[in-house]
Amino acid sequence: MIENQLSKVSRHTGEAYYKVDDTGMVVSANRKAAEIFGYDSPEDMIGNRFTAGFFPDRDTRREFLRFISSSDSIQLLTAILRKKDGSLFNAETHVRRIGDSAGGFEGFEGFVRVVESDGEDFSRAEHLTSALKAIRQVNHIITKEKNLDRMIQGICDALISTRGYSSAWIALFDRRDYTSCKTAFAGIPEDNVRTLRKKLESGDLVICARLAVEECRLVTLNDVRNLCTGCPLLGLDPGSRPLTVMLLADGEMYGVLSAEVPMEIASSPDEQSLFQEVADDVAYSVRNIEMEAIRIENERVVYKAREDLEEALKVAERSAEYAREANRAKSEFLANMSHEIRTPLTALSV
């Protein structure tokens, strides 16, 4: 069987071998695998959950399980894995699905080896992991939160929560004059927040936001010392650079989203594409909340108009009833008067 062959190969070649059952538990490992994952012995590694213990985030775990379930053949996967002490490393694993005679899933097994990379590549990988965790939180917030102020503040807090972004801010515009009507900030000292909020509320956009709006694109600035003179955020994190993008939905501009990322990552097309997707999701969520608020206000106006109309009809009905009562009283008065007048006249004629 291939399973036995993989195990035998590991004994002869010194490859780090592991085997996991259908519950995700490590049931077999050799000394090399234990060493790579930071365990004292294979016995120390056995009994740990492989995907939950060795993959740093849920999405990567799910992708790994989808990957191995797609075929019974040996497949190569590159991933960031986690050691026992929590440190991360780049790895390659040749892995195969183990099935029973009926085609059911019994687990998986494979080799793993460390992939040496330079510090910049690993820094990018660590940042991507942190950024994806933050973005999952953002997606949860924009799905659940219906209050606009709480939503944009929650988004900023989420972006910095996993250290994927060192700071973040959002400004939503009053589209009559494009001054800022709502703002949210995270990871920025309060004094700088006050200064930046004042500029935004007066319509004085900082350079990155102005360029994002004028050029209708994502903007990153490398020469911040010369370009960002007077910006309240200049110098707060010398090792980072801003990514700033307009919040645009169905051709309507709703505001600006900006976040600081490590300088060596800011110009990455993948990083910029990821941030643009976040901005698009945020923009449509802002639009949906505003449209819902308009719908609720229109319903309130219609309901109020209906109430006013019903009240006016009631007033008109009461007025008509008063008029009918007055007419009846007038008719009765005239009838009585006519009778009283005719009675004396009749007596005189006799």
Phi, psi and omega per residue, in radians:
M1 nan 2.662 3.116
I2 -1.047 -0.645 -3.124
E3 -0.994 -0.863 3.141
N4 -1.126 -0.650 3.125
Q5 -1.111 -0.755 3.121
L6 -1.068 -0.761 3.130
S7 -1.104 -0.720 3.124
K8 -1.168 -0.732 3.123
V9 -1.021 -0.728 -3.124
S10 -1.098 -0.613 3.140
R11 -1.221 -0.562 -3.088
H12 -1.538 -0.530 -3.051
T13 -1.764 -0.248 -3.096
G14 1.403 0.190 3.099
E15 -1.144 2.614 3.108
A16 -1.380 1.983 -3.035
Y17 -1.918 2.485 3.049
Y18 -2.501 2.718 3.056
K19 -2.425 2.408 -3.052
V20 -2.247 2.410 -3.134
D21 -1.516 -3.065 -3.043
D22 -1.259 -0.140 3.054
T23 -1.649 -0.030 -3.116
G24 1.567 0.131 -3.098
M25 -1.572 2.374 3.048
V26 -1.221 2.138 -3.126
V27 -1.974 -0.199 3.110
S28 -2.706 2.472 3.097
A29 -2.806 2.620 3.063
N30 -1.779 3.116 -3.037
R31 -1.125 -0.605 -3.135
K32 -1.131 -0.718 3.114
A33 -1.114 -0.753 3.119
A34 -1.052 -0.696 -3.136
E35 -1.138 -0.787 -3.119
I36 -1.080 -0.732 -3.099
F37 -1.514 0.057 3.015
G38 1.435 0.433 3.094
Y39 -1.725 2.681 -3.110
D40 -1.227 -0.503 -3.083
S41 -2.776 2.858 3.059
P42 -1.007 -0.649 3.136
E43 -1.088 -0.595 3.127
D44 -1.192 -0.557 -3.129
M45 -1.406 -0.629 -3.128
I46 -1.106 2.388 -3.125
G47 1.744 -0.151 3.067
N48 -1.542 2.624 3.093
R49 -1.384 2.176 -3.009
F50 -1.184 -1.012 -3.048
T51 -1.181 -0.755 -3.119
A52 -1.218 -0.578 -3.073
G53 -1.513 -0.574 -2.951
F54 -1.900 -0.166 3.042
F55 -1.816 2.306 -2.988
P56 -1.299 -0.303 -3.138
D57 -2.565 2.788 -3.007
R58 -1.129 -0.705 -3.105
D59 -1.097 -0.698 3.114
T60 -1.144 -0.671 3.099
R61 -1.076 -0.798 -3.133
R62 -1.111 -0.720 3.123
E63 -1.099 -0.694 3.113
F64 -1.088 -0.798 -3.123
L65 -1.145 -0.678 3.066
R66 -1.120 -0.657 -3.101
F67 -1.113 -0.853 -3.064
I68 -1.327 -0.397 -3.122
S69 -1.430 -0.141 -3.066
S70 -1.395 -0.291 -3.081
S71 -2.791 2.671 3.059
D72 -1.555 -0.105 -3.133
S73 -1.384 2.848 3.109
I74 -1.265 2.261 -3.091
Q75 -2.202 2.667 -3.137
L76 -1.830 2.228 3.133
L77 -2.244 2.298 3.029
T78 -1.802 2.305 -3.071
A79 -2.713 2.881 2.977
I80 -1.642 2.151 -3.127
L81 -1.994 2.916 -3.053
R82 -2.106 2.372 3.081
K83 -1.470 3.041 -3.135
K84 -1.021 -0.648 -3.115
D85 -1.426 0.028 3.102
G86 1.666 -0.192 3.130
S87 -1.255 2.662 -3.072
L88 -1.852 2.702 3.054
F89 -2.634 2.630 3.058
N90 -1.356 2.398 -3.074
A91 -2.521 2.723 2.926
E92 -2.058 2.417 3.088
T93 -2.337 2.208 2.955
H94 -1.524 2.061 -2.984
V95 -2.345 2.567 3.068
R96 -2.409 2.599 3.087
R97 -1.354 2.446 3.051
I98 -1.852 2.135 3.136
G99 -2.046 2.741 3.081
D100 -1.539 -3.107 -3.068
S101 -1.127 -0.399 -3.136
A102 -1.608 0.041 -3.141
G103 1.567 0.091 3.123
G104 -1.338 2.960 -3.096
F105 -1.606 2.161 3.106
E106 -1.963 -0.132 -3.137
G107 2.434 -2.759 3.103
F108 -2.690 2.862 3.132
E109 -2.574 2.823 3.119
G110 3.122 3.134 3.013
F111 -1.805 2.700 3.029
V112 -2.407 2.468 3.057
R113 -2.475 2.642 3.139
V114 -1.346 2.365 3.080
V115 -1.804 2.022 3.127
E116 -1.273 2.353 3.100
S117 -2.524 2.806 3.132
D118 -1.317 2.916 -3.059
G119 -1.063 -0.590 -3.103
E120 -1.188 -0.752 3.113
D121 -1.065 -0.758 -3.113
F122 -1.205 -0.619 3.087
S123 -1.086 -0.711 3.095
R124 -1.089 -0.755 -3.130
A125 -1.118 -0.765 3.110
E126 -1.089 -0.756 -3.140
H127 -1.100 -0.752 -3.126
L128 -1.055 -0.730 3.108
T129 -1.060 -0.799 -3.141
S130 -1.149 -0.718 -3.128
A131 -1.126 -0.714 3.140
L132 -1.133 -0.658 3.079
K133 -1.091 -0.753 -3.140
A134 -1.126 -0.707 -3.094
I135 -1.186 -0.596 3.062
R136 -1.083 -0.686 3.097
Q137 -1.140 -0.710 3.103
V138 -1.046 -0.801 -3.139
N139 -1.067 -0.658 3.104
H140 -1.132 -0.727 -3.101
I141 -1.147 -0.817 -3.068
I142 -1.255 -0.310 3.070
T143 -1.410 -0.646 -3.005
K144 -1.691 -0.630 -2.974
E145 -1.484 2.249 -3.127
K146 -1.931 -0.102 3.072
N147 -1.616 2.155 -2.999
L148 -1.111 -0.762 -3.128
D149 -1.105 -0.799 -3.141
R150 -1.165 -0.599 -3.107
M151 -1.161 -0.864 -3.080
I152 -1.195 -0.570 3.074
Q153 -1.210 -0.709 3.103
G154 -1.084 -0.666 3.115
I155 -1.097 -0.815 3.127
C156 -1.077 -0.783 3.125
D157 -1.073 -0.706 -3.120
A158 -1.156 -0.691 -3.093
L159 -1.080 -0.573 -3.125
I160 -1.697 -0.082 -2.988
S161 -1.177 -0.534 -3.114
T162 -1.799 0.155 -3.099
R163 1.152 0.319 3.022
G164 -1.231 -0.567 3.090
Y165 -2.272 2.400 -3.060
S166 -1.407 -0.474 3.061
S167 -2.711 2.824 -3.135
A168 -2.703 2.582 3.028
W169 -2.615 2.681 3.126
I170 -2.303 2.382 2.998
A171 -2.205 2.126 3.044
L172 -1.725 2.423 -2.999
F173 -1.702 2.554 2.812
D174 -1.375 1.932 -2.957
R175 -1.311 0.016 3.032
R176 -1.317 -0.654 -3.124
D177 -2.383 0.070 3.103
Y178 1.050 0.479 2.883
T179 -1.443 2.779 -3.096
S180 -1.386 2.249 3.132
C181 -1.876 -0.414 3.083
K182 -2.452 2.408 -3.141
T183 -2.405 2.737 3.062
A184 -2.589 2.533 -3.069
F185 -2.469 2.614 3.045
A186 -2.632 2.441 3.112
G187 1.350 0.271 -3.104
I188 -2.130 2.298 3.118
P189 -0.981 2.578 -3.014
E190 -1.048 -0.694 3.124
D191 -1.054 -0.737 3.120
N192 -1.203 -0.605 3.087
V193 -1.073 -0.797 -3.114
R194 -1.054 -0.752 -3.133
T195 -1.162 -0.771 -3.135
L196 -1.158 -0.718 3.127
R197 -1.076 -0.734 3.140
K198 -1.061 -0.759 3.119
K199 -1.108 -0.784 -3.095
L200 -1.151 -0.713 -3.114
E201 -1.182 -0.410 3.110
S202 -1.571 -0.025 -3.126
G203 1.509 0.117 -3.141
D204 -1.589 1.499 -3.086
L205 -1.249 2.469 3.015
V206 -1.182 2.806 -2.937
I207 -1.004 -0.723 -3.102
C208 -1.139 -0.695 3.126
A209 -1.214 -0.692 -3.141
R210 -1.105 -0.746 3.125
L211 -1.150 -0.696 3.128
A212 -1.067 -0.692 -3.141
V213 -1.287 -0.813 -3.072
E214 -1.175 -0.681 -3.067
E215 -1.711 -0.065 3.083
C216 0.901 0.904 -3.137
R217 -2.720 2.909 3.041
L218 -1.258 2.367 -3.082
V219 -2.127 2.347 2.927
T220 -2.248 2.429 -3.071
L221 -2.002 2.156 3.104
N222 -1.592 -0.759 -3.115
D223 -1.526 1.123 -3.040
V224 -1.174 -0.510 -3.097
R225 -1.090 -0.637 -3.122
N226 -1.634 -0.586 -3.060
L227 -1.462 -0.514 -2.968
C228 -1.843 0.496 3.118
T229 -1.000 2.241 3.133
G230 1.533 -0.078 3.115
C231 -1.290 2.297 -3.124
P232 -1.092 -0.295 -3.095
L233 -1.683 -0.105 -3.083
L234 -1.084 2.222 3.057
G235 1.515 -0.049 -3.132
L236 -1.170 -0.644 3.123
D237 -2.445 1.556 -3.049
P238 -1.030 -0.427 -3.107
G239 -1.523 0.076 -3.097
S240 -2.110 2.898 3.101
R241 -2.408 2.617 -3.094
P242 -1.429 2.483 2.853
L243 -1.910 2.117 -3.065
T244 -2.274 2.333 -3.072
V245 -2.538 2.554 3.106
M246 -1.304 2.464 3.052
L247 -1.548 1.808 -3.013
L248 -2.160 2.252 3.120
A249 -2.434 2.131 3.138
D250 0.921 0.720 3.097
G251 1.358 0.021 -3.125
E252 -1.857 2.248 3.138
M253 -1.535 2.216 -3.102
Y254 -1.897 -0.334 -3.129
G255 2.821 -2.689 -3.081
V256 -2.420 2.460 3.018
L257 -2.075 2.332 3.138
S258 -2.432 2.487 3.098
A259 -2.603 2.613 3.134
E260 -1.672 2.305 3.097
V261 -2.203 2.834 3.102
P262 -0.946 2.453 -3.036
M263 -0.962 -0.685 -3.069
E264 -1.296 -0.167 -3.088
I265 -1.849 -0.376 -2.982
A266 -1.007 -0.569 -3.090
S267 -1.579 0.016 -3.126
S268 -1.177 2.202 3.095
P269 -1.013 -0.657 3.125
D270 -1.123 -0.748 3.127
E271 -1.109 -0.772 -3.134
Q272 -1.159 -0.685 3.104
S273 -1.116 -0.725 3.114
L274 -1.084 -0.772 -3.119
F275 -1.187 -0.629 3.102
Q276 -1.101 -0.691 3.108
E277 -1.103 -0.704 3.089
V278 -1.055 -0.820 -3.123
A279 -1.064 -0.707 3.129
D280 -1.094 -0.754 3.123
D281 -1.105 -0.731 3.133
V282 -1.122 -0.763 -3.113
A283 -1.054 -0.788 -3.136
Y284 -1.189 -0.550 3.082
S285 -1.197 -0.727 3.075
V286 -1.059 -0.797 3.122
R287 -1.031 -0.786 -3.108
N288 -1.102 -0.714 3.119
I289 -1.138 -0.748 3.132
E290 -1.147 -0.701 3.116
M291 -1.153 -0.649 3.091
E292 -1.149 -0.682 3.105
A293 -1.120 -0.688 3.099
I294 -1.138 -0.743 3.123
R295 -1.054 -0.789 -3.141
I296 -1.116 -0.708 3.127
E297 -1.152 -0.718 3.107
N298 -1.105 -0.712 3.089
E299 -1.098 -0.697 3.122
R300 -1.099 -0.752 -3.127
V301 -1.127 -0.770 3.127
V302 -1.104 -0.753 3.129
Y303 -1.092 -0.739 3.133
K304 -1.141 -0.722 3.121
A305 -1.113 -0.692 3.107
R306 -1.121 -0.748 3.104
E307 -1.065 -0.761 -3.135
D308 -1.111 -0.713 3.138
L309 -1.140 -0.772 3.124
E310 -1.083 -0.693 3.118
E311 -1.160 -0.701 3.121
A312 -1.119 -0.682 3.103
L313 -1.130 -0.687 3.099
K314 -1.121 -0.721 3.110
V315 -1.105 -0.761 3.132
A316 -1.105 -0.704 3.119
E317 -1.117 -0.734 3.112
R318 -1.133 -0.680 3.125
S319 -1.135 -0.698 3.112
A320 -1.140 -0.681 3.119
E321 -1.137 -0.729 3.081
Y322 -1.044 -0.699 -3.126
A323 -1.154 -0.726 3.121
R324 -1.114 -0.735 3.109
E325 -1.068 -0.721 3.136
A326 -1.128 -0.708 3.119
N327 -1.136 -0.738 3.109
R328 -1.089 -0.740 3.128
A329 -1.104 -0.700 3.121
K330 -1.118 -0.763 -3.141
S331 -1.111 -0.751 3.125
E332 -1.116 -0.694 3.135
F333 -1.101 -0.796 -3.128
L334 -1.151 -0.674 3.132
A335 -1.110 -0.762 3.123
N336 -1.104 -0.778 3.140
M337 -1.068 -0.737 -3.134
S338 -1.082 -0.720 3.139
H339 -1.146 -0.749 -3.111
E340 -1.161 -0.591 3.141
I341 -1.272 -0.733 -3.104
R342 -1.167 -0.595 -3.079
T343 -1.077 -0.845 3.101
P344 -1.129 -0.650 -3.122
L345 -1.098 -0.682 3.141
T346 -1.120 -0.698 3.140
A347 -1.139 -0.674 -3.127
L348 -1.158 -0.688 -3.108
S349 -1.192 -0.420 3.121
V350 -1.349 nan nan
